[in-house]
Amino acid sequence: MKIDLENSSSTSCDESRLISVANFSLTKLGVHPDSELAIKLVDEKEMEQLHLKWMSLPGPTDVLSFPMDEMKPNSAANGPGIIGDIVLCPAFAAKNGKQSLELELELLTVHGVLHLLGFDHEDLEDEVKMFELQQSFLDQWRSLK
């Protein structure tokens, strides 16, 4: 997988772990190994602008996903593609307060990957499926670290 990560936020993090968990998740989802993903970490002001522009919602959020080639799970046979972009806001994610920022960014990265491949949590059944898959990937990946 070709994964580019740009950190334009003022928060330092272990970028290699975010790339690793994204790669692990995409591999588990059966995405072609030559596909491309971009991850960008931004400050709250930039995230707020993106949130308003693309979701018509005020204020920042912790993660946004922008799919490109509308790839689906188990699409490796279709060849490589541009998966899309994940935008993370560490400063906002830190306010979630559920776990350390590093763990939260790992979770949000997997969450973003799942959104890029068509998963959502609009209804309860989809939410349960997505969140179980998200936790499964995190558990499996962390057991290898």
C-alpha positions as CSV (number, residue, x, y, z in Angstrom):
1,M,0.0,0.0,0.0
2,K,1.2,3.5,-0.8
3,I,0.3,5.6,2.2
4,D,1.3,9.2,2.4
5,L,1.0,11.0,5.8
6,E,1.4,14.7,6.3
7,N,1.3,16.3,9.7
8,S,0.4,20.0,9.4
9,S,-1.0,20.1,13.0
10,S,1.0,21.3,16.0
11,T,0.8,17.9,17.6
12,S,3.5,15.3,17.2
13,C,2.5,11.7,17.0
14,D,3.9,8.3,16.0
15,E,3.2,8.6,12.3
16,S,4.6,5.2,11.5
17,R,1.9,3.6,13.8
18,L,-0.9,5.4,11.9
19,I,0.5,4.2,8.6
20,S,0.9,0.7,9.9
21,V,-2.6,0.4,11.3
22,A,-4.1,1.8,8.1
23,N,-2.0,-0.6,6.0
24,F,-3.1,-3.5,8.2
25,S,-6.8,-2.6,8.0
26,L,-6.7,-2.1,4.2
27,T,-4.9,-5.5,3.8
28,K,-7.5,-7.2,6.0
29,L,-10.3,-5.6,3.9
30,G,-8.8,-7.1,0.7
31,V,-7.7,-3.9,-1.0
32,H,-5.2,-4.2,-3.8
33,P,-1.7,-3.7,-2.3
34,D,-0.7,-1.1,-4.9
35,S,-3.6,1.2,-3.9
36,E,-3.0,4.7,-2.5
37,L,-4.2,6.4,0.6
38,A,-3.4,9.9,2.0
39,I,-3.6,10.8,5.7
40,K,-3.4,14.4,6.9
41,L,-3.3,15.7,10.4
42,V,-4.6,19.2,10.8
43,D,-5.3,21.8,13.5
44,E,-8.8,22.6,14.7
45,K,-9.2,25.7,12.5
46,E,-8.5,23.8,9.3
47,M,-10.7,20.9,10.4
48,E,-13.6,23.3,11.2
49,Q,-13.3,24.7,7.6
50,L,-13.4,21.2,6.1
51,H,-16.3,20.1,8.3
52,L,-18.3,23.1,7.3
53,K,-17.5,22.9,3.6
54,W,-18.0,19.2,3.1
55,M,-20.5,18.2,5.8
56,S,-22.3,21.6,6.3
57,L,-21.7,21.2,10.0
58,P,-20.1,23.9,12.3
59,G,-17.1,23.3,14.4
60,P,-14.2,20.9,14.2
61,T,-14.5,17.1,14.4
62,D,-11.9,14.4,15.0
63,V,-11.9,12.6,11.6
64,L,-13.2,13.1,8.1
65,S,-12.9,10.7,5.2
66,F,-13.0,11.5,1.5
67,P,-13.3,8.5,-0.7
68,M,-11.9,8.7,-4.3
69,D,-12.4,5.6,-6.4
70,E,-15.4,4.3,-4.4
71,M,-13.5,1.1,-3.5
72,K,-15.2,-1.7,-1.6
73,P,-13.9,-4.5,0.6
74,N,-12.4,-7.5,-1.2
75,S,-11.7,-5.4,-4.4
76,A,-8.1,-6.5,-4.9
77,A,-9.0,-8.4,-8.1
78,N,-10.2,-5.1,-9.6
79,G,-6.6,-3.8,-9.4
80,P,-5.2,-0.8,-7.6
81,G,-7.0,2.4,-7.0
82,I,-6.9,5.7,-5.1
83,I,-8.7,4.9,-1.8
84,G,-9.0,8.5,-0.7
85,D,-8.0,10.8,2.1
86,I,-8.4,10.6,5.9
87,V,-8.1,13.9,7.8
88,L,-7.4,13.7,11.5
89,C,-7.5,16.5,14.1
90,P,-5.3,15.5,17.0
91,A,-6.3,18.6,19.1
92,F,-10.0,17.7,18.8
93,A,-9.4,14.0,19.3
94,A,-7.5,14.7,22.5
95,K,-10.8,16.1,23.9
96,N,-12.5,12.8,23.5
97,G,-10.8,11.8,26.7
98,K,-11.5,8.1,26.4
99,Q,-7.9,6.9,26.0
100,S,-4.5,8.3,25.2
101,L,-4.1,10.5,22.1
102,E,-2.0,7.8,20.4
103,L,-4.6,5.1,20.9
104,E,-7.4,7.5,19.9
105,L,-5.6,8.4,16.6
106,E,-5.1,4.8,15.8
107,L,-8.8,4.1,16.3
108,L,-9.7,7.2,14.2
109,T,-7.4,6.0,11.5
110,V,-9.2,2.6,11.3
111,H,-12.5,4.4,11.5
112,G,-11.5,6.6,8.6
113,V,-10.4,3.6,6.5
114,L,-13.7,1.9,7.1
115,H,-15.6,5.0,6.0
116,L,-13.5,5.1,2.8
117,L,-14.6,1.6,1.9
118,G,-18.3,2.3,2.4
119,F,-18.9,1.4,6.0
120,D,-21.1,3.8,8.0
121,H,-22.9,4.0,11.3
122,E,-26.1,5.7,10.3
123,D,-28.3,3.0,11.7
124,L,-27.8,0.7,14.7
125,E,-27.1,-2.5,12.7
126,D,-24.5,-0.8,10.6
127,E,-23.0,0.9,13.6
128,V,-22.6,-2.4,15.5
129,K,-21.0,-4.0,12.4
130,M,-18.6,-1.1,11.8
131,F,-17.5,-0.7,15.4
132,E,-17.0,-4.5,15.9
133,L,-14.8,-4.6,12.7
134,Q,-12.9,-1.5,13.9
135,Q,-12.2,-3.0,17.3
136,S,-11.3,-6.4,15.8
137,F,-8.7,-4.7,13.5
138,L,-7.2,-2.7,16.3
139,D,-7.0,-5.8,18.6
140,Q,-5.4,-7.9,15.9
141,W,-2.9,-5.1,14.9
142,R,-2.0,-4.3,18.5
143,S,-1.3,-8.0,19.2
144,L,1.4,-7.9,16.5
145,K,3.1,-4.9,18.0
